[in-house]
Amino acid sequence: MAVGFLCAPALLSIAMMLYGVNGLWGTHPKKWLRDRWWLLGIGWIACYAISYFWSANKEMWNIGLQVKLPFLLLPLAFAYTPRFTAAQMRILTLGMGIILLAGVEYSLSFLITDRETYLHGYKVSHILPTPSRNDHVSFSLGLVMYIIWAIYSWKFLETRLMKGFMLAIVVIIALYLHVLAAKSGLVALYIFLFAWSIYLAFGRKKLLGIAIIVAIPLFLFFSVKYIPTFRERKEYIVYTYYMLMAGDKSGNYGDIGRLWSYRLAGEILKEHPLTGAGSGDILDAMKQGYDKFYPQVADRDRLVPHNQFLIVGVAAGIPAIILFTLWVFTPLTWLRRNRQSFFFFAAWLVFMVHLLIDTALEVQMGVYVNCFFLLLMRKELQQVGEKTELAT
């Protein structure tokens, strides 16, 4: 799955399907119904499926439904497969880190071979190419998810050599996220760092937690000063803000265009509150909205709503939003006062960032990033629950 995430979408699909079949093999379907989160997932995805009857574009309906199928397989597969041993955890964590480092090297190679061209691109919001079909949002958030997992898995590393290697991987990835300067990845990274520092400060490692809190503004200061891509990205964000305050409606600035897409999604929901426009007709409905409210925006700049809650509503109406919201927040009921719960909550926060700023679950890479890491952390939570039951 990790290799497919970087460079082979077909391999990613096959791997997710095989893992799903492997996990469900020999498990009685009656057990499936005990998983309320899985049932809620079926509920909001079923709303997409039913919208077939009022979607004119059946091909897009089919694509939109297919990409969500891992949510029907993987939650159960992770639930019913045995937990990894400590040795398997080390192999998984270190192996995945090496694979992701290869993706980081690929992305940085563009900056190394043609520095001036790509630095100039940052002046107009064109950032470095990335693996994962050049989906820099999913790739950067996947890297942050991995950092969370790597820090959680630290306790499974036996030797200083392993720990040193893992620390090097995490530092390189964190530095790369600043070079890439994708807003989504940086926001998620600093949310995690702040949450982790609070967790440490109120736990047994108070000095480390306080040190991280103090270091956060220093990280940002030195990134602006010494990382040119980060500095150009910051300047572009400031410029975009000034254009927004000036009332720009050209659609030439990505962040402003996202705001318009949110407004248009609201207009579509007003017109089709119960059914939405149909999951196959999301883009067509948005383009009609642009024709009505923002005709000056060029066709290439017309966006679907970059917010998963809104896109669910445009696809299948307010009932689908309600089911989707319940599905999103149900995992918070699994939390307890333990280490596993904190790291699961951290992964969930990154998941929320993705949902709020992108079409996270409308593309294969976004589905993989969120599904895989959330379920990996959920498996650790389940292990704690199993130990408690045995003790009782």
VEXDREN-2710 file (C-alpha; in Angstrom, 1 decimal):
% VEXDREN-2710
k/r/px/py/pz
1/MET/0.0/0.0/0.0
2/ALA/2.8/2.4/0.9
3/VAL/4.6/1.8/-2.5
4/GLY/1.3/2.2/-4.3
5/PHE/0.6/5.4/-2.5
6/LEU/3.8/6.9/-3.9
7/CYS/3.9/5.8/-7.5
8/ALA/1.3/3.1/-8.5
9/PRO/-2.4/3.8/-7.9
10/ALA/-3.4/0.5/-9.4
11/LEU/-1.1/-1.3/-6.9
12/LEU/-2.6/0.7/-4.1
13/SER/-6.1/-0.4/-5.1
14/ILE/-5.2/-4.0/-5.4
15/ALA/-3.3/-3.9/-2.0
16/MET/-6.2/-2.4/-0.2
17/MET/-8.6/-4.9/-1.6
18/LEU/-6.3/-7.9/-0.8
19/TYR/-5.8/-6.6/2.8
20/GLY/-9.5/-6.2/3.1
21/VAL/-10.2/-9.7/1.9
22/ASN/-7.5/-11.2/4.1
23/GLY/-8.9/-9.5/7.2
24/LEU/-12.5/-10.7/6.5
25/TRP/-11.6/-14.2/5.5
26/GLY/-13.3/-16.6/7.9
27/THR/-15.1/-13.9/9.9
28/HIS/-18.8/-14.4/10.2
29/PRO/-20.8/-11.4/8.8
30/LYS/-22.8/-11.2/12.1
31/LYS/-19.7/-9.8/13.7
32/TRP/-19.5/-7.0/11.1
33/LEU/-22.8/-5.5/12.5
34/ARG/-21.2/-4.9/15.9
35/ASP/-19.0/-2.1/14.4
36/ARG/-21.2/1.1/14.6
37/TRP/-18.5/3.2/12.9
38/TRP/-18.5/0.9/9.9
39/LEU/-22.3/1.0/9.8
40/LEU/-22.3/4.8/9.8
41/GLY/-19.7/4.7/7.0
42/ILE/-22.1/2.5/5.0
43/GLY/-24.8/5.0/5.7
44/TRP/-23.2/8.1/4.2
45/ILE/-21.7/6.1/1.3
46/ALA/-25.1/4.6/0.6
47/CYS/-26.4/8.2/0.1
48/TYR/-23.8/8.6/-2.6
49/ALA/-25.0/5.4/-4.2
50/ILE/-28.7/6.3/-4.1
51/SER/-27.9/9.6/-5.8
52/TYR/-27.4/7.5/-9.0
53/PHE/-31.1/8.1/-9.7
54/TRP/-30.7/11.9/-10.0
55/SER/-27.1/12.1/-11.3
56/ALA/-26.9/12.8/-15.0
57/ASN/-23.2/12.0/-15.3
58/LYS/-23.2/8.2/-14.5
59/GLU/-19.4/7.9/-15.2
60/MET/-18.5/10.5/-12.5
61/TRP/-21.0/8.8/-10.1
62/ASN/-19.3/5.5/-10.6
63/ILE/-15.8/7.0/-10.0
64/GLY/-17.0/8.9/-6.9
65/LEU/-18.5/5.7/-5.4
66/GLN/-15.6/3.4/-6.3
67/VAL/-13.0/5.5/-4.6
68/LYS/-14.8/5.1/-1.2
69/LEU/-15.0/1.3/-1.3
70/PRO/-12.0/0.9/1.1
71/PHE/-14.1/2.3/3.9
72/LEU/-16.4/-0.7/3.4
73/LEU/-13.5/-3.2/3.7
74/LEU/-10.6/-1.8/5.7
75/PRO/-12.3/-0.9/9.0
76/LEU/-13.4/-4.5/9.4
77/ALA/-10.1/-5.9/8.1
78/PHE/-8.1/-4.0/10.6
79/ALA/-10.5/-5.0/13.4
80/TYR/-10.3/-8.7/12.7
81/THR/-6.6/-9.2/11.8
82/PRO/-4.2/-10.0/14.6
83/ARG/-2.3/-7.1/16.1
84/PHE/1.3/-6.7/14.9
85/THR/4.0/-8.1/17.1
86/ALA/6.8/-5.7/18.3
87/ALA/9.1/-7.1/15.6
88/GLN/6.5/-6.5/12.9
89/MET/5.9/-3.0/14.2
90/ARG/9.6/-2.2/13.8
91/ILE/9.6/-3.6/10.2
92/LEU/6.4/-1.7/9.3
93/THR/7.6/1.6/10.8
94/LEU/11.1/1.6/9.5
95/GLY/10.1/0.1/6.2
96/MET/7.4/2.7/5.6
97/GLY/9.8/5.5/6.6
98/ILE/12.3/4.3/4.0
99/ILE/9.6/4.2/1.3
100/LEU/8.4/7.7/2.2
101/LEU/12.0/9.0/2.2
102/ALA/12.2/7.9/-1.4
103/GLY/9.2/10.0/-2.2
104/VAL/10.8/13.0/-0.4
105/GLU/14.0/12.5/-2.5
106/TYR/12.0/12.4/-5.7
107/SER/10.3/15.7/-4.8
108/LEU/13.5/17.4/-3.8
109/SER/15.2/16.3/-7.0
110/PHE/13.3/18.9/-8.9
111/LEU/14.5/21.7/-6.7
112/ILE/18.1/20.5/-6.8
113/THR/18.2/20.2/-10.6
114/ASP/16.3/23.4/-11.4
115/ARG/16.4/25.6/-8.4
116/GLU/15.6/29.0/-10.0
117/THR/12.6/27.7/-11.9
118/TYR/10.9/26.2/-8.9
119/LEU/11.8/29.1/-6.6
120/HIS/10.1/31.4/-9.1
121/GLY/7.1/29.1/-9.2
122/TYR/6.6/29.6/-5.5
123/LYS/6.0/33.3/-6.2
124/VAL/2.8/32.3/-8.0
125/SER/1.7/29.4/-5.8
126/HIS/3.3/26.6/-7.9
127/ILE/5.0/24.3/-5.5
128/LEU/7.4/21.3/-6.0
129/PRO/6.0/18.2/-7.7
130/THR/5.3/15.4/-5.3
131/PRO/4.6/11.6/-5.6
132/SER/1.0/10.4/-5.2
133/ARG/-0.2/11.8/-8.5
134/ASN/1.2/15.2/-7.6
135/ASP/-1.4/15.4/-4.8
136/HIS/0.7/17.5/-2.5
137/VAL/-2.1/17.8/0.1
138/SER/-2.5/14.1/0.6
139/PHE/1.3/13.5/0.4
140/SER/2.1/16.1/2.9
141/LEU/-0.6/15.0/5.3
142/GLY/0.5/11.4/4.9
143/LEU/4.0/12.5/6.0
144/VAL/2.5/14.2/9.1
145/MET/0.5/11.0/9.8
146/TYR/3.7/9.0/9.6
147/ILE/5.5/11.3/12.0
148/ILE/2.7/10.8/14.5
149/TRP/2.9/7.0/14.0
150/ALA/6.7/7.0/14.2
151/ILE/6.7/8.9/17.5
152/TYR/4.1/6.6/18.9
153/SER/6.1/3.5/17.7
154/TRP/9.3/4.8/19.4
155/LYS/8.7/2.4/22.3
156/PHE/9.0/-0.6/20.0
157/LEU/12.5/0.3/18.8
158/GLU/15.0/-1.8/20.8
159/THR/18.4/-0.4/19.9
160/ARG/20.0/3.0/19.8
161/LEU/20.8/2.5/16.2
162/MET/17.1/1.9/15.4
163/LYS/16.1/5.0/17.4
164/GLY/18.8/7.1/15.8
165/PHE/17.7/6.0/12.3
166/MET/14.1/6.7/13.1
167/LEU/14.9/10.1/14.5
168/ALA/16.8/10.9/11.3
169/ILE/13.8/9.9/9.2
170/VAL/11.4/12.1/11.2
171/VAL/13.7/15.1/11.1
172/ILE/14.3/14.8/7.4
173/ILE/10.5/14.6/6.7
174/ALA/9.8/17.5/9.0
175/LEU/12.4/19.7/7.2
176/TYR/11.1/18.6/3.8
177/LEU/7.6/19.7/4.8
178/HIS/9.0/23.2/5.4
179/VAL/10.8/23.1/2.0
180/LEU/7.6/21.9/0.3
181/ALA/5.7/24.6/2.2
182/ALA/2.3/23.0/1.5
183/LYS/-0.1/24.9/3.9
184/SER/-2.1/21.8/4.7
185/GLY/1.0/19.8/5.8
186/LEU/2.5/22.6/7.8
187/VAL/-0.8/23.4/9.6
188/ALA/-1.2/19.7/10.5
189/LEU/2.4/19.4/11.6
190/TYR/2.2/22.4/14.0
191/ILE/-1.2/21.3/15.3
192/PHE/0.4/18.0/16.2
193/LEU/3.5/19.6/17.7
194/PHE/1.4/21.9/19.9
195/ALA/-0.9/19.1/21.0
196/TRP/2.1/16.8/21.7
197/SER/3.8/19.5/23.7
198/ILE/0.7/20.1/25.9
199/TYR/0.4/16.3/26.4
200/LEU/4.1/16.1/27.5
201/ALA/3.9/19.2/29.7
202/PHE/1.0/17.8/31.7
203/GLY/2.6/14.3/31.8
204/ARG/5.9/13.0/33.0
205/LYS/8.1/15.0/30.5
206/LYS/7.2/18.6/31.4
207/LEU/10.5/20.1/30.4
208/LEU/10.4/18.5/26.9
209/GLY/6.8/19.7/26.5
210/ILE/7.7/23.2/27.5
211/ALA/10.8/23.1/25.2
212/ILE/8.7/22.2/22.2
213/ILE/6.2/25.0/22.9
214/VAL/9.1/27.5/23.1
215/ALA/10.7/26.0/20.0
216/ILE/7.6/26.3/17.7
217/PRO/7.9/30.0/17.0
218/LEU/11.7/29.6/16.6
219/PHE/11.1/26.9/14.0
220/LEU/8.9/29.3/12.0
221/PHE/11.3/32.2/12.3
222/PHE/14.3/30.2/11.1
223/SER/12.2/28.6/8.3
224/VAL/11.3/32.0/6.9
225/LYS/14.9/33.2/7.2
226/TYR/16.7/30.2/5.8
227/ILE/14.3/28.2/3.6
228/PRO/13.6/30.2/0.4
229/THR/10.6/28.2/-0.7
230/PHE/9.0/28.6/2.8
231/ARG/9.7/32.4/2.6
232/GLU/8.1/32.7/-0.9
233/ARG/5.1/30.7/0.2
234/LYS/4.6/33.1/3.2
235/GLU/4.8/36.1/0.9
236/TYR/2.3/34.7/-1.4
237/ILE/-0.2/34.0/1.4
238/VAL/0.2/37.5/2.6
239/TYR/-0.4/38.8/-0.9
240/THR/-3.5/36.7/-1.3
241/TYR/-4.9/38.1/2.0
242/TYR/-4.4/41.6/0.7
243/MET/-6.2/40.7/-2.6
244/LEU/-9.1/39.2/-0.6
245/MET/-9.4/42.4/1.5
246/ALA/-9.3/44.4/-1.8
247/GLY/-12.4/42.4/-3.0
248/ASP/-10.7/40.4/-5.7
249/LYS/-13.1/38.0/-7.4
250/SER/-11.0/36.8/-10.3
251/GLY/-10.5/33.3/-9.0
252/ASN/-6.8/33.5/-9.8
253/TYR/-5.8/33.0/-6.2
254/GLY/-6.3/29.5/-4.8
255/ASP/-7.4/30.4/-1.3
256/ILE/-9.8/33.0/-2.5
257/GLY/-11.3/30.5/-4.9
258/ARG/-11.9/28.1/-2.1
259/LEU/-14.0/30.7/-0.3
260/TRP/-16.1/31.2/-3.4
261/SER/-16.5/27.4/-3.7
262/TYR/-17.9/27.3/-0.1
263/ARG/-20.5/29.9/-0.9
264/LEU/-21.6/28.1/-4.1
265/ALA/-21.9/24.9/-2.2
266/GLY/-24.2/26.6/0.2
267/GLU/-26.4/27.9/-2.7
268/ILE/-26.6/24.4/-4.1
269/LEU/-27.7/23.0/-0.7
270/LYS/-30.4/25.6/-0.6
271/GLU/-31.8/24.4/-3.9
272/HIS/-31.4/20.7/-3.2
273/PRO/-31.4/20.3/0.7
274/LEU/-32.6/16.7/0.8
275/THR/-31.0/15.1/-2.2
276/GLY/-28.1/17.3/-3.2
277/ALA/-27.2/17.7/-6.9
278/GLY/-26.1/14.1/-7.3
279/SER/-22.6/12.7/-6.7
280/GLY/-22.1/12.5/-10.5
281/ASP/-23.0/16.1/-11.1
282/ILE/-21.0/17.9/-8.4
283/LEU/-18.7/19.7/-10.9
284/ASP/-21.5/20.5/-13.3
285/ALA/-23.6/22.0/-10.5
286/MET/-20.7/24.1/-9.3
287/LYS/-20.0/25.4/-12.8
288/GLN/-23.6/26.5/-13.1
289/GLY/-23.1/28.3/-9.8
290/TYR/-20.1/30.0/-11.1
291/ASP/-22.0/31.1/-14.3
292/LYS/-24.6/32.7/-12.0
293/PHE/-22.5/34.3/-9.2
294/TYR/-18.9/34.5/-10.5
295/PRO/-19.0/34.4/-14.3
296/GLN/-15.7/36.3/-14.5
297/VAL/-13.8/33.2/-13.1
298/ALA/-12.1/31.3/-15.8
299/ASP/-13.1/27.7/-16.3
300/ARG/-9.7/26.4/-15.2
301/ASP/-10.2/28.1/-11.8
302/ARG/-13.7/26.8/-11.1
303/LEU/-13.4/24.5/-8.1
304/VAL/-15.6/21.9/-6.4
305/PRO/-16.0/22.8/-2.7
306/HIS/-12.7/22.1/-1.0
307/ASN/-14.3/20.9/2.2
308/GLN/-15.5/17.3/2.5
309/PHE/-18.6/18.1/4.6
310/LEU/-19.8/20.5/1.9
311/ILE/-19.0/18.2/-0.9
312/VAL/-21.0/15.4/0.8
313/GLY/-23.9/17.8/1.0
314/VAL/-23.6/18.9/-2.7
315/ALA/-23.5/15.2/-3.6
316/ALA/-26.3/13.8/-1.5
317/GLY/-28.0/16.5/0.6
318/ILE/-28.3/17.4/4.3
319/PRO/-29.2/13.8/5.4
320/ALA/-25.8/12.6/4.1
321/ILE/-24.0/15.5/5.9
322/ILE/-25.6/14.4/9.2
323/LEU/-24.6/10.7/8.7
324/PHE/-21.1/11.8/7.6
325/THR/-20.7/14.1/10.6
326/LEU/-21.7/11.3/13.0
327/TRP/-19.2/9.0/11.3
328/VAL/-16.4/11.6/11.6
329/PHE/-16.9/12.3/15.3
330/THR/-17.8/8.8/16.5
331/PRO/-14.1/7.9/16.9
332/LEU/-13.8/10.4/19.7
333/THR/-16.0/8.2/21.8
334/TRP/-13.2/5.6/21.8
335/LEU/-10.7/7.8/23.6
336/ARG/-9.5/7.0/27.1
337/ARG/-6.9/8.5/29.4
338/ASN/-3.9/6.6/27.9
339/ARG/-1.0/7.1/25.5
340/GLN/-2.7/5.3/22.7
341/SER/-5.7/7.6/22.9
342/PHE/-3.5/10.7/22.6
343/PHE/-1.8/9.6/19.4
344/PHE/-5.1/8.4/17.9
345/PHE/-6.6/11.8/18.7
346/ALA/-3.6/13.5/17.0
347/ALA/-4.1/11.4/13.9
348/TRP/-7.8/12.3/14.0
349/LEU/-6.9/16.0/14.2
350/VAL/-4.9/15.6/11.0
351/PHE/-7.8/13.8/9.5
352/MET/-10.1/16.8/10.3
353/VAL/-7.6/19.2/8.8
354/HIS/-7.8/17.2/5.5
355/LEU/-11.6/17.1/5.6
356/LEU/-11.9/20.9/6.2
357/ILE/-9.5/22.1/3.5
358/ASP/-9.7/19.6/0.6
359/THR/-11.7/17.0/-1.2
360/ALA/-10.1/14.5/1.1
361/LEU/-12.3/11.4/0.4
362/GLU/-13.1/12.1/-3.2
363/VAL/-9.6/11.0/-4.4
364/GLN/-7.8/7.7/-3.9
365/MET/-4.7/9.1/-2.2
366/GLY/-6.8/11.0/0.4
367/VAL/-8.9/7.9/1.2
368/TYR/-5.7/5.8/1.7
369/VAL/-3.9/8.4/4.0
370/ASN/-6.9/8.8/6.3
371/CYS/-8.2/5.2/6.3
372/PHE/-4.8/3.5/6.8
373/PHE/-3.4/5.7/9.6
374/LEU/-6.6/6.1/11.5
375/LEU/-7.3/2.4/11.4
376/LEU/-3.7/1.6/12.4
377/MET/-4.0/3.7/15.5
378/ARG/-7.5/2.3/16.2
379/LYS/-5.9/-1.1/16.3
380/GLU/-3.7/0.1/19.1
381/LEU/-6.8/1.4/21.0
382/GLN/-8.5/-1.9/20.5
383/GLN/-5.5/-3.8/22.0
384/VAL/-5.9/-1.7/25.2
385/GLY/-9.6/-2.6/25.4
386/GLU/-8.8/-6.3/24.9
387/LYS/-6.3/-6.2/27.8
388/THR/-8.8/-4.5/30.1
389/GLU/-11.5/-7.1/29.3
390/LEU/-9.0/-9.9/30.0
391/ALA/-8.0/-8.4/33.3
392/THR/-11.7/-8.0/34.3
END
